Amino acid sequence: MKQATAKDVLRVFWQHTRKYKGRAFLIVSLTGIAMALEALQPWYLKQLFDLLETQSPTVAVIGIFIPTILTLFALKATAWIFWRVMTVINNRFKPTVMQDLETTAFAYLLGHSYQFFTDSFAGSIVRKVSRLTHAYERLADEITFKFTPAVVVLLGTTIGLSTQFPLLALVFVVWTAIYFIFIYRASKWAVVIDIERARLNSLTGAALADAVSNAVTIKLFPSFDYEMERFTEAVSKFARAQTRSWNRHEIIFAAQAAFMIAIEIILMTIGVMSWIDGTLTLGDIVFIQTSLTLVFGKLWEVSRSFRHVFDSMADGKEMVEIMLLPHGVRDRKGAKKLSVRRGQIDFRRVEFAFNRRPVLEKFSLSIRAQEKVALIGPSGAGKSTITKLLFRFFDVKRGLIVIDGQDIAKVTQDSLREAISLVPQEPILFHRTLMENIRYGRREATDEEVIEAARRAHCDEFISGLSHGYDTFVGERGVKLSGGERQRVAIARAILKNAPILVLDEATSSLDSESESLIQDALHELMRDKTVIVIAHRLSTIMEMDRIIVIEAGRVTSTGTHQELLKEKGTYFKLWNIQAGGFGE
């Protein structure tokens, strides 16, 4: 996976910001104007003290003090209005961009391949998506409320000093350049540990999610102490990284404070000596001091902002890397929709390797339209891989997979998967209602059609006994249902989808004998007029297949009906005897 840089993170943020660049520009402009009005205040304070120094108290109060105070009040009030208008716009702008950013991340994430999700922790991915939007929020706040005001104040102070005190302005500019060079280099020194902290934070989330999703397994194999030790180790590594990060930033803060103390002493010393010489007035001293106070306040905020900015870069980096990672399986340019007229499937000299381990080698198989075939073979022979390649969860290394004469690599993935129904060995359901889970087979289906599909899959029998019926939430991954109940929901989905090609992967493995007998008729009806691929499961279904195909080491080694293969007394004969307990003869 390509390592994302700060530039990559900023590019992603800008791509989503520029759609609303008018609002972004307005926010920065209003902030700059409001801050400029505040930056004028030291100038009016200078005028006030200069006049107070030369006028009698009575005249000063009547002629100078009240107008100056009113002017300062007007500046503050106008700045306050600009700040309020800016925040109203910002409160609409920022959530909108964050929403766009999150939906983009979500869409790109779901576009990744089957392989990506098998290699990734769900909890870690969820945390990365969340941290990406929070990183944008934090960065936007720093730019709006810290960096923009700091730039305006620095420019205002530099201009003010240069017009009145060129020597002090030169000292201030040199100091500012040195200060920011130091901040930049120090921040690069600190960001290394910030990135490590973010990585360990993701691992902590992944460890937590892994343990929570396997809570029952932890109880079945009393492993509380072991899991606590693993999680504590992950949290401890993150805590140590957090401490190192904070310590580095604290060193930077201490150095910044020393910089500020130094320039304040230098400028005030020059100012007081010039006042003694009569070069500067009391108002000039007040101007210098109030300007420095304003500058130091903003710079101190900026110095802490650098930490937040680099935290944002580190937090956004991991999700941006996922967004920069090309999708493993992509639709080709100009891909057309798959049109299934008959449902014939051909594997033509297909080669595929998983993690450099060959799984299929020059694998060829032709399945006639509406033919029912079973794939039989030892574990690791490649049976499940064949169905995954049919769904195009992976791309083949060489060869072709063709449906009704159409290369599946040249059609859209959505149209391909719309044409195939799957009843998996271990169905995983959404934490939604039973109605929503079954309707996932055909989302435009009516409630009546969903209930009919459930009835045909014998789901209605257990659903009717639930207090909320079809509105019952099934829990995360369907944990509130038994394995057999989840299997029947998966079959109901397939019935509702009614695709021309059907794949049954150990489809009745989680059913007891009574439940299996209940849905045999439903499976027979489901398979009618469809091309069916069955991965070896209960023997009663295998015996009824038009053809049984024996797969060994990624190759077809034998094919025929149940009786034909028994007569050969080869691999199928051995497997049959193992499953039937020797009844095969």
C-alpha positions, 0 to 999 in steps of 0.5 A: 500500500502506498504511503500517503503524505501530508500533501496527499491528505491536503489534496483529498481535503481540498477536493472536497472543499473546493466544491464550496470554495465560495463559502470557504473564501467568504469564511476566510475573508470575514475572519481576516476582516474581523481580525484586521479590525482587532489589529487596529486597536493598538494604533488607537491606543497609541493615539490616546496615550500620545494625546493624554501625555500632551493634554490636561486631564479635563480637555483629554477626557472631553475632547479625546478620551470619549471619541477614542473609546467610542472608536474602539467600541465601534471597532470591537462591535464591528469585529464581533458582527463579522465573527458572528456572521462567519460562524453562522456560515462556517457552521453550515459549511464544515458539516457539509464538507465532512458529510461529502468526505465521509460518503466519498470514503464510504463509497471508495471503501466499499469498492475495494475487493474481497481480498481487501476486506479479508485482509483488514480489521473491520474495527480498524477501518471504521476508526480510520473513516471516523478519524478522517472526518474529525481530522478535516474538522480539526484542520479547518478549525485551525485554519479559520480560528488560528492561522488566518488571525495569526497571519493578519496580526503578523502582517498588521504588526509588521506594517505598523512597525515599519511605518513608524519604527523601521529598525524595530520592524526589521528586528521583528521580521528577522525574529518571525522568520527564525521563529517559523523556520524553527516551528517547521523543523520542530514539527517535522521532528514531532510528526514522526511520532504522531504518525506512529501514535495514529497507527497504534491507535488504529491497532488498539481499535482493531484489537478491541473490535476483534475481541468484542466480535469474538466475545462468545469464543473468549467465553467458550475458551476461558481466555479473559486473562489472555485477551486482557493481556493482549489488549493491555499491551496494545493500549500500553504501546499507544499510551507510550507513543502518546507520551512521547508525542506530548513530550516532543510537543512540550519541548517545542512549546518551551522553546517557543516561549523562550523565543517570545520572551527574547523578542519581547525583551529586545523590543522593549529594551530598544523601545524604552531606550528610544523613549529616554532619548526622546525618539519614541513617545509613551504612545509608541511604547504602548503600541509596541507592547499591545502589538506584541501582546496580540502577536504573542497570543496568536503565535502561541495559539498557532504553536499549539495549532501545529500540533493539532495540524500534524495530528490531523495529518497523521489521523487522516493519513491512514484513510487517505492511503486506503483511498489512494489504493487502487481497487483490486477488481475494477470494471473495465472502461466501457464495460457493458451489462451482463445479459443472461439469456440461458445461463451457460457457464464456461471456465476456459483454462483458468489459472489462479494463485492465492498469495503465490500459492497455485490454486487453479491450473489450466482449469476448464469446465463447461456447465450447460444452461440450467444444468445442476452440478455439484463440486466435490473434492478434498479441502483446499482443492479449489471448490470455493475459489471457483465460485469466488472467481465466478462472482469476480471477487478476484480476477483470474491470472490467465484464462477466461470465465464466460457466461452465455458467451460474455467474458465476465471481466468485460461486464460490470460487476454489479450486473454480474452479481445481479445474475447470480444468487448465493446461499453461503455456508455461514450467512452474515446478516445486517443488524437490521430487521428480518424484513430488511434482511430478506428484502436485501435479495430484491430491495424494491420488493413489496412486504407481501413478496418478502413474506411469501419468500420467507414462507417458501423458505420456512422462515415464517415458522420461526418469525411468527413466534417472535414478539416483533415478527418481521420487525425484529432486529437480528443483532450484529451479524445476525447473532440473535438467530440460530445458525439454521434460522440465518441459513433460512433467511439466506435462502429466502433472500435467494428466492426473492432475488430469483437470479438465473444462476444459483450457487449453494455453498454448504447451503444446509450445513447449519440445519438440523434434520427437521429443518433440512427436510422443511426446506428441501422443497424450497431448494428444489423450487429455487433450483428450477429453471436455473443453472446451479452450482452446489459445493459439496454438502448433504448427500441427498442433494448431491445425488440429485445433481445432473452431474458431479464434478470431482476437483483435486489440486485445482483440476477436474479429475472426474465427472459423471452422475452419482452412480457413474462415479461410484462405479469408478471407485475413485476419489468420489467413491472414497469421499462418499464412503467417508460421508455415508459411513460406508453405506456407499456400496 
